[in-house]
Amino acid sequence: SRSRSHRRACCLAWAAASMGEGSRMVGHRRLTGGVNSAVHRLSVKRHGTRTFVVLRQYPAGSVALRTAMEEEIANLTVVAGSGLPVPTILATDVAGAATGGAPSLLMTRLPGHVHLTPTEHRPWIERIAEFAARLHAVDLPAPPFRPWTDSWITPLGQLRVPAGARDP
């Protein structure tokens, strides 16, 4: 439709402008994944060099998804100095002001690909375990732990164990 093509043109123009003067989009394709967002690989040409970047966009109008993007941006910012392989944020438009209403995040593309059906399971699982160990070894700021007994369901100090409960 016309509005979808207009939105796509706005997004591509925003992404090109975000990459610096003289940048132009020379290709784009939808990537797999992105459960609640659209993820695209963009090909950008600038001063004779082609670069691939990633554009994540959430549907316009969802406050919850806009919040999810804000949290993703905050998390990527925090993890950026950790030594873990995380994309670098190139540009954000959380309000969707320049991207046709769609909250947008432009970031560098990490090498590799999603591979969920390996022929050799053991090395695949070992790589996942090695990365999980690296991830859990990073000292990142986090909010204080709130046990399940201190939640929005039961305010602090008001939890009562039922009288008939065994082994509470």
Secondary structure as a PSIPRED ss2 file (coil, helix, strand):
# PSIPRED VFORMAT (PSIPRED V4.0)

   1 S C   1.000  0.000  0.000
   2 R H   0.000  1.000  0.000
   3 S H   0.000  1.000  0.000
   4 R H   0.000  1.000  0.000
   5 S H   0.000  1.000  0.000
   6 H H   0.000  1.000  0.000
   7 R H   0.000  1.000  0.000
   8 R H   0.000  1.000  0.000
   9 A H   0.000  1.000  0.000
  10 C H   0.000  1.000  0.000
  11 C H   0.000  1.000  0.000
  12 L H   0.000  1.000  0.000
  13 A H   0.000  1.000  0.000
  14 W H   0.000  1.000  0.000
  15 A H   0.000  1.000  0.000
  16 A H   0.000  1.000  0.000
  17 A H   0.000  1.000  0.000
  18 S H   0.000  1.000  0.000
  19 M C   1.000  0.000  0.000
  20 G C   1.000  0.000  0.000
  21 E C   1.000  0.000  0.000
  22 G C   1.000  0.000  0.000
  23 S E   0.000  0.000  1.000
  24 R E   0.000  0.000  1.000
  25 M E   0.000  0.000  1.000
  26 V E   0.000  0.000  1.000
  27 G E   0.000  0.000  1.000
  28 H E   0.000  0.000  1.000
  29 R E   0.000  0.000  1.000
  30 R E   0.000  0.000  1.000
  31 L C   1.000  0.000  0.000
  32 T C   1.000  0.000  0.000
  33 G C   1.000  0.000  0.000
  34 G C   1.000  0.000  0.000
  35 V C   1.000  0.000  0.000
  36 N C   1.000  0.000  0.000
  37 S C   1.000  0.000  0.000
  38 A E   0.000  0.000  1.000
  39 V E   0.000  0.000  1.000
  40 H E   0.000  0.000  1.000
  41 R E   0.000  0.000  1.000
  42 L E   0.000  0.000  1.000
  43 S E   0.000  0.000  1.000
  44 V E   0.000  0.000  1.000
  45 K E   0.000  0.000  1.000
  46 R E   0.000  0.000  1.000
  47 H C   1.000  0.000  0.000
  48 G C   1.000  0.000  0.000
  49 T E   0.000  0.000  1.000
  50 R E   0.000  0.000  1.000
  51 T E   0.000  0.000  1.000
  52 F E   0.000  0.000  1.000
  53 V E   0.000  0.000  1.000
  54 V E   0.000  0.000  1.000
  55 L E   0.000  0.000  1.000
  56 R E   0.000  0.000  1.000
  57 Q E   0.000  0.000  1.000
  58 Y C   1.000  0.000  0.000
  59 P C   1.000  0.000  0.000
  60 A C   1.000  0.000  0.000
  61 G C   1.000  0.000  0.000
  62 S C   1.000  0.000  0.000
  63 V H   0.000  1.000  0.000
  64 A H   0.000  1.000  0.000
  65 L H   0.000  1.000  0.000
  66 R H   0.000  1.000  0.000
  67 T H   0.000  1.000  0.000
  68 A H   0.000  1.000  0.000
  69 M H   0.000  1.000  0.000
  70 E H   0.000  1.000  0.000
  71 E H   0.000  1.000  0.000
  72 E H   0.000  1.000  0.000
  73 I H   0.000  1.000  0.000
  74 A H   0.000  1.000  0.000
  75 N H   0.000  1.000  0.000
  76 L H   0.000  1.000  0.000
  77 T H   0.000  1.000  0.000
  78 V H   0.000  1.000  0.000
  79 V H   0.000  1.000  0.000
  80 A C   1.000  0.000  0.000
  81 G C   1.000  0.000  0.000
  82 S C   1.000  0.000  0.000
  83 G C   1.000  0.000  0.000
  84 L C   1.000  0.000  0.000
  85 P C   1.000  0.000  0.000
  86 V C   1.000  0.000  0.000
  87 P C   1.000  0.000  0.000
  88 T C   1.000  0.000  0.000
  89 I E   0.000  0.000  1.000
  90 L E   0.000  0.000  1.000
  91 A E   0.000  0.000  1.000
  92 T E   0.000  0.000  1.000
  93 D E   0.000  0.000  1.000
  94 V C   1.000  0.000  0.000
  95 A C   1.000  0.000  0.000
  96 G C   1.000  0.000  0.000
  97 A C   1.000  0.000  0.000
  98 A C   1.000  0.000  0.000
  99 T C   1.000  0.000  0.000
 100 G C   1.000  0.000  0.000
 101 G C   1.000  0.000  0.000
 102 A C   1.000  0.000  0.000
 103 P C   1.000  0.000  0.000
 104 S E   0.000  0.000  1.000
 105 L E   0.000  0.000  1.000
 106 L E   0.000  0.000  1.000
 107 M E   0.000  0.000  1.000
 108 T E   0.000  0.000  1.000
 109 R C   1.000  0.000  0.000
 110 L C   1.000  0.000  0.000
 111 P C   1.000  0.000  0.000
 112 G C   1.000  0.000  0.000
 113 H C   1.000  0.000  0.000
 114 V C   1.000  0.000  0.000
 115 H C   1.000  0.000  0.000
 116 L C   1.000  0.000  0.000
 117 T C   1.000  0.000  0.000
 118 P C   1.000  0.000  0.000
 119 T C   1.000  0.000  0.000
 120 E C   1.000  0.000  0.000
 121 H H   0.000  1.000  0.000
 122 R H   0.000  1.000  0.000
 123 P H   0.000  1.000  0.000
 124 W H   0.000  1.000  0.000
 125 I H   0.000  1.000  0.000
 126 E H   0.000  1.000  0.000
 127 R H   0.000  1.000  0.000
 128 I H   0.000  1.000  0.000
 129 A H   0.000  1.000  0.000
 130 E H   0.000  1.000  0.000
 131 F H   0.000  1.000  0.000
 132 A H   0.000  1.000  0.000
 133 A H   0.000  1.000  0.000
 134 R H   0.000  1.000  0.000
 135 L H   0.000  1.000  0.000
 136 H H   0.000  1.000  0.000
 137 A H   0.000  1.000  0.000
 138 V C   1.000  0.000  0.000
 139 D C   1.000  0.000  0.000
 140 L C   1.000  0.000  0.000
 141 P C   1.000  0.000  0.000
 142 A C   1.000  0.000  0.000
 143 P C   1.000  0.000  0.000
 144 P C   1.000  0.000  0.000
 145 F C   1.000  0.000  0.000
 146 R C   1.000  0.000  0.000
 147 P C   1.000  0.000  0.000
 148 W C   1.000  0.000  0.000
 149 T C   1.000  0.000  0.000
 150 D C   1.000  0.000  0.000
 151 S C   1.000  0.000  0.000
 152 W C   1.000  0.000  0.000
 153 I C   1.000  0.000  0.000
 154 T C   1.000  0.000  0.000
 155 P C   1.000  0.000  0.000
 156 L C   1.000  0.000  0.000
 157 G C   1.000  0.000  0.000
 158 Q C   1.000  0.000  0.000
 159 L C   1.000  0.000  0.000
 160 R C   1.000  0.000  0.000
 161 V C   1.000  0.000  0.000
 162 P C   1.000  0.000  0.000
 163 A C   1.000  0.000  0.000
 164 G C   1.000  0.000  0.000
 165 A C   1.000  0.000  0.000
 166 R C   1.000  0.000  0.000
 167 D C   1.000  0.000  0.000
 168 P C   1.000  0.000  0.000
